[in-house]
Amino acid sequence: MREIPSSWIQVRFGEVNRFISRTLNPANTPDERFELYSVPSFPSGQPELQIGRAIGSTKQLVQPSDVLVCKINPRINRVWQVMPYQQGVRQIASSEWIVMRAPEMESRFLRYFFSCPKFRELICKDVTGVGGSLTRAQPKRVATFPVPVAPKNEQKRIADKLDAVVSRVDACRDRLDRVPAILKRFRQSVLAAATFGKLTEEWRVEHAEDLADVNCQLAESSSDKPYDLPDGWRWMPLAAVTTNFDGRRIPVKAKDRAKRQGPYKYYGAFGVIDTIDDFLFDGVFLLLAEDGKNLESRDRPISLVAEGKFWVNNHAHVLQPLPIISIQYLSYWINSSALDLSSYLTGIDQVKLTRGAMERIPVPIASLAEQAEIVRRVEALCTYADRLESRYTAARKKVECLTPALLAKAFRGDLVPQDPNDEPASVLLERIRTARSSEPVKAKRGKGSSRSNEPDQVEVDMLNRKEIQDMHLTQILKERGPLTAEALWSASQLDIDDFYDQLKDEEARGLLKEKRGKSPSASRLLEAAA
């Protein structure tokens, strides 16, 4: 399969980039307002509007249609296009962005390309530094990465098509992302309906005669009564319907567990956190978190049913229900949003549910027959929710693959048809080269020179021979075909002395050669050796 269409040209990032770095320190104009394109503000989709005194470091000046490529992990996948500016407000960007400025090209085309899998793979595998969150892509290396140049009209057609299709994918993702919250509310509403007695209203009517004698035997003993219960139900404190086994818990430090790995589950406050070579409990028990912020937030269940042989540390209460209550029904009640724990918790930074407070928690007690029916109905509804969640997960994975697949298709040239009437990419590239050749080159600062009178400094990054591969020029010729020495130098991004040293080296190794035309006046061309 072709890599790019024959009507396209592949060049290096630096060959089409006309950005010249101009830096400034916003603190020098403390009352001036700036539009700041910072890496943290990217998710909002809008730059920060800040005054100079609030900006703590030197920034680079940018302008509308510049494309910003993040160079720092873990945000290296972020690509941003600078928006139209507000009159009188200068636009600046963090130094953690690599800036692409190519006014002759369609900036949306470039933004999409820098987000496509091929470019992402290049930039992510070529980072340097120590540790994942401290690694960065090097601008001088990124300047050597390949970038496709399509005819300008085709660039616009591709960008327009991607705008339309990607926006539909994003809308689909946004709708899907509402599903987990809907399912969470559904599960909570099921538990609340169950423990309010609403889930089994009709069932109680159908079994009224069977329940009459049973309900008379339930004695209410809890002083806490959160709400009115159905006829025949009673409030009872947790201590009255369970046996507590906290005294058998033994915490084991992580370093000691590492030496005692085994087949038995080791439970903490909110579930299994390790394995161990022995067990403390054997049977069916209810574990209820003793501490942790989740007791307040209730983002996940605070109780679970543990079965078999296992170990528990001192961050979970260990209970066994008396015959009056089903263990699964009790777990549903504790995990229900109908149970407000706020008055039973202590601590702010270290939230805790003490044993004394836990034992006062009121529990709505129905007959065992009705509890069994509640458990059956809750399990059926939760199974239905689980199926929906599985379908959501599968759909979400497919949606996540859509945009990369669209981008890959676009930059293979398969998203929109090529038009033979378009101005050739070679003509566009020549205009870019002409524009670049007329721009200033960085002047190196001499020792002892002062920056105090130069608020805006100009820099252009060049490569040196230590930063390139040993076939740097030959690789350019293989990608581009025969070039004049001047064109090859421009494409190489090397200082003129480094360029001729590298040229001599590759010629001496037989990697490239001179190609002369038939007429004596023909230009001297260089090409890769066969």
C-alpha positions as CSV (number, residue, x, y, z in Angstrom):
1,M,0.0,0.0,0.0
2,R,1.3,3.5,-0.9
3,E,2.5,5.6,1.9
4,I,1.4,9.0,0.4
5,P,-0.1,9.8,-3.0
6,S,2.2,10.5,-5.9
7,S,1.0,14.1,-6.0
8,W,2.2,14.7,-2.5
9,I,5.7,15.5,-1.4
10,Q,7.3,14.4,1.9
11,V,9.6,16.9,3.6
12,R,11.0,17.4,7.0
13,F,9.2,19.3,9.7
14,G,11.9,22.0,9.7
15,E,11.7,22.6,6.0
16,V,8.2,24.0,6.1
17,N,8.4,25.7,9.5
18,R,8.8,29.4,9.3
19,F,8.5,30.0,13.0
20,I,11.3,32.2,14.5
21,S,11.3,32.1,18.3
22,R,10.8,35.4,19.9
23,T,10.7,35.2,23.7
24,L,9.5,37.7,26.2
25,N,9.1,38.0,30.0
26,P,5.5,39.1,30.7
27,A,6.6,40.4,34.1
28,N,8.3,43.2,32.3
29,T,4.9,44.6,31.4
30,P,3.0,43.7,34.6
31,D,-0.3,45.3,33.6
32,E,-0.5,44.0,30.0
33,R,-3.1,41.4,29.2
34,F,-1.9,38.3,27.4
35,E,-3.6,35.2,25.9
36,L,-1.5,32.4,27.3
37,Y,-1.5,29.0,25.6
38,S,-0.3,26.8,28.5
39,V,-0.2,23.0,28.5
40,P,-2.6,22.7,31.5
41,S,-5.2,24.9,29.9
42,F,-5.4,22.7,26.8
43,P,-8.4,20.6,28.0
44,S,-10.6,23.7,28.3
45,G,-10.1,24.5,24.6
46,Q,-9.4,28.2,25.5
47,P,-6.2,30.0,26.3
48,E,-5.9,31.7,29.7
49,L,-6.3,35.5,29.8
50,Q,-3.7,36.7,32.3
51,I,-1.9,39.9,33.1
52,G,1.9,40.0,33.0
53,R,2.5,40.0,36.7
54,A,0.6,36.7,37.1
55,I,2.8,34.9,34.6
56,G,5.9,33.5,36.2
57,S,8.3,32.7,33.4
58,T,9.5,33.7,29.9
59,K,7.1,32.7,27.1
60,Q,7.3,32.6,23.3
61,L,5.3,34.9,21.1
62,V,2.8,33.1,18.8
63,Q,0.2,34.2,16.3
64,P,-3.1,32.9,14.9
65,S,-2.9,29.6,12.9
66,D,0.4,28.6,14.6
67,V,0.2,24.9,15.5
68,L,1.5,24.0,18.9
69,V,2.9,20.5,19.5
70,C,3.4,19.6,23.2
71,K,6.9,18.2,23.8
72,I,6.6,17.1,27.5
73,N,5.2,13.9,29.0
74,P,2.6,12.9,30.0
75,R,0.9,15.5,27.9
76,I,2.9,14.9,24.7
77,N,-0.2,14.0,22.7
78,R,-1.6,17.5,22.9
79,V,-1.8,19.5,19.7
80,W,-3.3,23.0,19.6
81,Q,-4.0,25.6,17.0
82,V,-3.6,29.2,18.0
83,M,-7.0,31.0,17.6
84,P,-7.8,34.4,16.1
85,Y,-6.5,37.1,18.5
86,Q,-8.3,39.8,20.4
87,Q,-7.3,43.2,19.3
88,G,-4.6,44.6,21.5
89,V,-3.9,41.3,23.3
90,R,-0.6,39.6,22.5
91,Q,-0.6,35.8,22.2
92,I,2.1,33.8,24.1
93,A,2.8,30.2,24.7
94,S,4.6,28.0,27.1
95,S,8.1,26.9,26.1
96,E,6.8,23.3,26.4
97,W,5.2,23.7,23.0
98,I,7.1,23.2,19.7
99,V,5.6,25.8,17.3
100,M,4.9,25.1,13.7
101,R,4.3,28.2,11.5
102,A,3.6,27.5,7.9
103,P,1.3,30.3,6.5
104,E,1.5,28.8,3.0
105,M,-0.1,25.6,4.2
106,E,-3.6,24.8,5.7
107,S,-2.9,24.9,9.5
108,R,-5.8,22.5,10.2
109,F,-4.2,20.0,7.9
110,L,-1.0,20.3,9.9
111,R,-2.8,20.1,13.3
112,Y,-4.5,16.9,12.2
113,F,-1.3,15.4,10.9
114,F,0.5,16.1,14.2
115,S,-2.3,14.2,15.9
116,C,-2.2,11.2,13.6
117,P,-0.8,7.8,14.7
118,K,2.3,8.0,12.5
119,F,3.5,11.3,13.9
120,R,2.5,10.3,17.5
121,E,4.5,7.2,17.2
122,L,7.6,9.1,16.1
123,I,7.4,11.8,18.7
124,C,6.6,9.4,21.6
125,K,9.5,7.0,20.9
126,D,12.1,9.8,20.5
127,V,11.9,11.5,23.9
128,T,14.8,12.0,26.2
129,G,15.2,12.5,30.0
130,V,14.7,10.6,33.2
131,G,11.4,9.0,34.1
132,G,8.1,9.0,32.2
133,S,6.8,12.4,33.4
134,L,10.2,14.1,33.0
135,T,10.9,13.1,29.4
136,R,10.6,15.6,26.5
137,A,10.8,15.5,22.7
138,Q,13.7,17.5,21.5
139,P,12.7,20.3,19.0
140,K,15.9,19.7,16.9
141,R,15.0,16.1,16.5
142,V,11.3,16.9,15.8
143,A,12.6,19.2,13.0
144,T,13.8,16.1,11.2
145,F,10.5,14.3,11.3
146,P,8.7,13.7,7.9
147,V,5.7,15.9,7.1
148,P,3.5,15.4,4.0
149,V,2.9,18.4,1.7
150,A,-0.3,17.9,-0.3
151,P,-1.6,20.4,-2.9
152,K,-3.0,23.4,-1.0
153,N,-6.6,22.9,-2.2
154,E,-6.4,19.2,-1.2
155,Q,-5.2,20.2,2.3
156,K,-8.3,22.3,2.7
157,R,-10.6,19.5,1.5
158,I,-9.0,17.0,3.9
159,A,-9.2,19.5,6.8
160,D,-12.9,20.3,6.0
161,K,-13.7,16.6,5.8
162,L,-12.0,15.8,9.1
163,D,-13.7,18.8,10.8
164,A,-17.0,17.3,9.8
165,V,-16.4,13.7,10.6
166,V,-14.2,14.1,13.8
167,S,-16.9,16.5,15.2
168,R,-19.4,13.7,14.8
169,V,-17.1,11.2,16.4
170,D,-16.5,13.6,19.3
171,A,-20.3,14.1,19.7
172,C,-20.7,10.3,19.8
173,R,-18.0,10.0,22.4
174,D,-19.6,12.8,24.5
175,R,-23.0,11.0,24.5
176,L,-21.3,7.7,25.4
177,D,-19.4,9.3,28.2
178,R,-22.8,10.1,29.9
179,V,-23.6,6.4,30.1
180,P,-21.5,5.5,33.2
181,A,-23.1,8.3,35.3
182,I,-26.6,7.1,34.1
183,L,-25.8,3.5,35.1
184,K,-24.4,4.6,38.4
185,R,-27.7,6.6,39.1
186,F,-29.7,3.6,37.9
187,R,-27.9,1.2,40.3
188,Q,-28.3,3.6,43.2
189,S,-32.0,4.1,42.4
190,V,-32.5,0.3,42.4
191,L,-30.9,0.0,45.8
192,A,-32.8,2.9,47.2
193,A,-36.1,1.5,45.8
194,A,-35.2,-1.8,47.3
195,T,-34.5,-0.5,50.8
196,F,-37.5,1.9,50.8
197,G,-39.7,-1.1,50.1
198,K,-40.8,0.2,46.7
199,L,-39.3,-2.5,44.7
200,T,-41.5,-5.2,46.3
201,E,-44.7,-3.2,46.9
202,E,-46.8,-5.5,44.6
203,W,-45.1,-8.6,46.0
204,R,-46.1,-7.7,49.6
205,V,-49.8,-7.3,48.5
206,E,-49.6,-10.7,46.8
207,H,-48.1,-12.3,49.9
208,A,-49.9,-10.4,52.7
209,E,-51.3,-13.4,54.4
210,D,-48.0,-15.2,54.5
211,L,-46.3,-12.2,56.0
212,A,-48.8,-11.4,58.7
213,D,-47.5,-13.7,61.4
214,V,-43.8,-13.1,60.5
215,N,-44.1,-9.3,60.7
216,C,-45.5,-9.4,64.2
217,Q,-42.3,-11.1,65.4
218,L,-40.1,-8.2,64.3
219,A,-39.3,-5.9,67.3
220,E,-38.2,-2.4,66.5
221,S,-35.1,-1.4,68.6
222,S,-33.3,1.4,66.7
223,S,-33.5,4.9,67.9
224,D,-32.4,6.2,64.5
225,K,-35.2,6.1,62.0
226,P,-34.1,7.8,58.7
227,Y,-37.6,7.4,57.0
228,D,-40.9,5.7,57.4
229,L,-40.9,2.0,56.5
230,P,-43.6,-0.2,54.9
231,D,-46.0,-1.9,57.2
232,G,-44.4,-4.9,58.8
233,W,-40.8,-3.6,58.4
234,R,-38.7,-2.5,61.5
235,W,-35.6,-0.4,62.1
236,M,-32.8,-2.2,64.0
237,P,-29.2,-1.1,64.8
238,L,-26.5,-2.9,63.0
239,A,-25.1,-4.3,66.2
240,A,-28.5,-6.1,66.8
241,V,-28.4,-8.0,63.5
242,T,-24.7,-8.9,63.2
243,T,-21.8,-10.4,65.0
244,N,-18.5,-8.4,65.0
245,F,-15.2,-10.1,64.3
246,D,-12.9,-7.1,64.3
247,G,-10.8,-8.6,67.1
248,R,-9.4,-11.3,64.7
249,R,-8.0,-8.8,62.2
250,I,-4.2,-8.5,61.9
251,P,-2.5,-5.9,59.6
252,V,0.6,-7.0,57.8
253,K,3.0,-4.4,56.3
254,A,3.6,-4.4,52.6
255,K,7.3,-5.3,52.9
256,D,6.3,-8.3,55.0
257,R,3.6,-9.4,52.6
258,A,6.1,-9.4,49.8
259,K,7.8,-12.2,51.6
260,R,4.6,-14.1,52.3
261,Q,2.8,-14.2,48.9
262,G,0.3,-17.0,48.7
263,P,-3.1,-18.2,47.5
264,Y,-5.3,-16.3,50.0
265,K,-6.8,-12.9,49.4
266,Y,-5.6,-10.0,51.6
267,Y,-8.4,-7.4,52.1
268,G,-8.1,-3.7,52.9
269,A,-10.8,-1.0,53.4
270,F,-12.3,-1.3,49.9
271,G,-11.4,-4.7,48.6
272,V,-8.5,-7.1,47.8
273,I,-5.1,-5.3,47.9
274,D,-2.7,-8.3,47.9
275,T,-2.3,-12.0,48.5
276,I,-0.8,-13.8,51.5
277,D,0.3,-17.3,52.5
278,D,-2.3,-17.8,55.3
279,F,-5.9,-16.9,56.3
280,L,-7.7,-15.5,59.3
281,F,-11.3,-16.1,58.2
282,D,-13.1,-19.0,56.6
283,G,-16.7,-18.6,55.7
284,V,-19.0,-15.9,54.4
285,F,-18.5,-12.4,55.9
286,L,-19.5,-8.8,55.3
287,L,-16.6,-6.4,55.1
288,L,-17.4,-2.7,55.8
289,A,-14.7,0.0,55.3
290,E,-13.5,1.5,58.5
291,D,-11.6,4.5,57.0
292,G,-10.9,6.4,53.8
293,K,-12.4,9.3,51.9
294,N,-14.6,7.0,49.9
295,L,-16.8,6.7,53.0
296,E,-17.7,10.4,52.3
297,S,-17.7,10.4,48.5
298,R,-19.3,6.9,48.0
299,D,-17.7,6.8,44.6
300,R,-17.5,3.0,44.9
301,P,-19.1,0.5,47.2
302,I,-18.1,0.7,50.9
303,S,-19.1,-2.9,51.7
304,L,-18.7,-6.3,50.1
305,V,-19.3,-10.0,50.7
306,A,-16.1,-12.0,51.2
307,E,-16.3,-15.8,50.9
308,G,-13.9,-18.6,51.6
309,K,-10.5,-18.3,53.3
310,F,-9.0,-14.9,53.4
311,W,-7.1,-12.3,55.5
312,V,-8.3,-8.8,56.6
313,N,-6.2,-5.9,57.8
314,N,-7.5,-3.3,60.3
315,H,-9.0,-1.0,57.7
316,A,-12.3,-3.0,57.3
317,H,-14.8,-4.1,59.9
318,V,-15.6,-7.8,59.7
319,L,-19.3,-8.8,60.3
320,Q,-21.4,-11.9,60.1
321,P,-25.2,-11.4,59.9
322,L,-27.5,-13.1,62.4
323,P,-30.3,-15.4,60.9
324,I,-32.7,-12.4,60.9
325,I,-31.0,-10.8,57.9
326,S,-29.6,-11.8,54.5
327,I,-26.0,-10.9,54.0
328,Q,-26.5,-9.7,50.5
329,Y,-29.5,-7.6,51.5
330,L,-27.4,-6.0,54.2
331,S,-24.7,-5.2,51.8
332,Y,-27.2,-3.6,49.4
333,W,-28.5,-1.4,52.2
334,I,-25.0,-0.3,53.3
335,N,-24.1,0.6,49.7
336,S,-27.3,2.4,49.1
337,S,-27.4,6.2,48.7
338,A,-30.5,6.0,51.0
339,L,-28.0,5.5,53.9
340,D,-26.6,8.8,54.9
341,L,-23.4,8.1,56.9
342,S,-22.3,11.7,57.5
343,S,-23.4,11.7,61.2
344,Y,-21.6,8.5,61.8
345,L,-18.2,9.5,60.5
346,T,-15.4,11.3,62.3
347,G,-12.2,13.1,61.1
348,I,-11.6,15.4,58.2
349,D,-8.3,14.3,56.5
350,Q,-8.5,10.8,58.0
351,V,-12.2,9.9,57.7
352,K,-13.1,7.1,60.0
353,L,-16.2,4.9,60.8
354,T,-15.5,3.7,64.4
355,R,-16.9,0.4,65.6
356,G,-19.2,2.3,68.1
357,A,-20.6,4.5,65.4
358,M,-20.9,1.6,62.9
359,E,-23.0,-0.4,65.4
360,R,-25.5,2.4,65.7
361,I,-26.2,2.5,61.9
362,P,-30.0,1.7,61.5
363,V,-30.9,-1.2,59.2
364,P,-34.4,-1.6,57.7
365,I,-35.5,-5.2,58.4
366,A,-38.1,-6.9,56.3
367,S,-39.1,-10.6,56.5
368,L,-36.5,-13.0,55.2
369,A,-38.9,-14.0,52.4
370,E,-39.2,-10.3,51.3
371,Q,-35.4,-9.8,51.7
372,A,-34.8,-12.8,49.4
373,E,-37.2,-11.4,46.8
374,I,-35.5,-8.0,47.1
375,V,-32.1,-9.6,46.5
376,R,-33.4,-11.5,43.5
377,R,-34.9,-8.4,41.9
378,V,-31.8,-6.3,42.6
379,E,-29.5,-8.9,41.1
380,A,-31.7,-9.1,38.0
381,L,-31.6,-5.4,37.5
382,C,-27.9,-5.1,38.2
383,T,-27.2,-7.9,35.8
384,Y,-29.1,-5.8,33.2
385,A,-27.0,-2.8,34.1
386,D,-23.8,-4.9,33.8
387,R,-24.8,-5.9,30.3
388,L,-25.4,-2.3,29.3
389,E,-22.0,-1.4,30.8
390,S,-20.3,-4.1,28.8
391,R,-21.9,-2.8,25.6
392,Y,-20.8,0.7,26.5
393,T,-17.2,-0.4,27.1
394,A,-17.1,-2.1,23.7
395,A,-18.7,0.9,22.0
396,R,-16.2,3.2,23.7
397,K,-13.3,1.2,22.5
398,K,-14.6,1.3,19.0
399,V,-15.1,5.1,19.1
400,E,-11.6,5.6,20.4
401,C,-10.3,3.8,17.3
402,L,-12.3,5.9,14.9
403,T,-10.3,9.2,15.0
404,P,-6.9,7.6,14.7
405,A,-8.2,5.4,11.8
406,L,-9.7,8.5,10.1
407,L,-6.4,10.4,10.5
408,A,-4.4,7.5,9.1
409,K,-6.7,7.3,6.1
410,A,-6.5,11.0,5.6
411,F,-2.7,11.1,5.5
412,R,-2.5,8.1,3.1
413,G,-4.5,10.2,0.7
414,D,-7.6,8.0,0.9
415,L,-10.1,10.3,2.7
416,V,-10.8,12.7,-0.2
417,P,-10.1,12.3,-4.0
418,Q,-7.1,13.9,-5.6
419,D,-7.9,16.6,-8.2
420,P,-5.5,16.8,-11.1
421,N,-6.4,20.5,-11.5
422,D,-5.0,21.4,-8.1
423,E,-1.8,23.4,-8.1
424,P,1.0,20.8,-7.6
425,A,2.6,20.3,-4.2
426,S,6.0,21.0,-5.7
427,V,4.9,24.6,-6.6
428,L,3.6,25.1,-3.0
429,L,6.9,23.8,-1.6
430,E,8.9,26.1,-3.8
431,R,7.0,29.1,-2.5
432,I,7.7,27.9,1.1
433,R,11.4,27.6,0.3
434,T,11.5,31.0,-1.2
435,A,9.8,32.5,1.8
436,R,12.1,30.7,4.2
437,S,15.2,31.8,2.3
438,S,14.3,35.5,2.7
439,E,14.0,35.2,6.5
440,P,16.7,36.2,9.0
441,V,19.0,33.6,10.5
442,K,19.9,33.6,14.2
443,A,22.9,35.7,15.2
444,K,24.9,34.1,17.9
445,R,25.2,36.2,21.1
446,G,28.7,37.2,22.0
447,K,30.1,36.7,25.5
448,G,29.2,39.4,27.9
449,S,26.4,40.8,25.8
450,S,23.4,42.1,27.7
451,R,19.8,41.0,27.4
452,S,18.4,43.9,29.4
453,N,17.6,46.0,26.4
454,E,16.3,43.1,24.3
455,P,12.9,42.1,25.5
456,D,12.2,40.2,22.4
457,Q,15.0,37.8,21.4
458,V,15.1,36.0,18.0
459,E,16.4,32.4,17.8
460,V,16.4,29.8,15.0
461,D,17.4,26.3,15.9
462,M,19.9,24.5,13.7
463,L,21.2,21.0,13.9
464,N,24.8,20.0,14.4
465,R,26.6,16.9,13.4
466,K,26.3,15.3,16.8
467,E,22.5,15.4,16.5
468,I,22.1,13.7,13.1
469,Q,22.4,10.2,11.8
470,D,25.5,9.2,9.9
471,M,23.5,9.0,6.6
472,H,21.7,12.3,7.2
473,L,22.2,13.8,3.7
474,T,21.8,10.5,1.9
475,Q,18.5,9.9,3.6
476,I,17.2,13.3,2.4
477,L,18.2,12.5,-1.2
478,K,16.5,9.1,-1.0
479,E,13.3,10.8,0.2
480,R,13.5,13.8,-2.2
481,G,15.5,12.6,-5.2
482,P,18.4,14.5,-6.7
483,L,19.0,18.1,-5.3
484,T,21.4,20.9,-5.9
485,A,23.9,21.4,-3.1
486,E,22.1,24.6,-2.1
487,A,18.7,22.8,-1.8
488,L,20.3,19.9,0.1
489,W,21.9,22.3,2.5
490,S,18.5,24.0,3.1
491,A,16.9,20.7,3.7
492,S,19.6,19.5,6.1
493,Q,19.2,22.3,8.7
494,L,22.9,22.2,9.3
495,D,25.3,25.1,9.7
496,I,27.2,25.6,6.4
497,D,30.5,24.3,7.8
498,D,28.8,21.2,9.3
499,F,27.0,20.7,6.0
500,Y,30.1,20.5,3.9
501,D,31.9,18.4,6.5
502,Q,29.0,15.9,6.4
503,L,28.8,16.1,2.6
504,K,32.5,15.2,2.3
505,D,32.1,12.4,4.8
506,E,29.2,10.8,3.0
507,E,30.8,11.2,-0.4
508,A,34.0,9.5,0.9
509,R,31.9,6.6,2.1
510,G,30.2,6.2,-1.3
511,L,26.8,7.0,0.1
512,L,26.0,9.8,-2.4
513,K,27.4,11.0,-5.7
514,E,27.3,13.8,-8.2
515,K,24.8,13.7,-11.1
516,R,25.6,16.0,-14.0
517,G,23.1,16.9,-16.8
518,K,23.8,16.4,-20.5
519,S,24.5,20.1,-21.2
520,P,27.6,21.8,-19.8
521,S,25.4,24.5,-18.2
522,A,23.2,22.1,-16.4
523,S,23.1,22.4,-12.6
524,R,25.3,20.1,-10.5
525,L,23.0,17.7,-8.7
526,L,23.6,15.3,-5.8
527,E,21.9,11.9,-5.5
528,A,22.0,8.9,-3.3
529,A,24.3,6.2,-4.6
530,A,22.5,3.1,-5.9
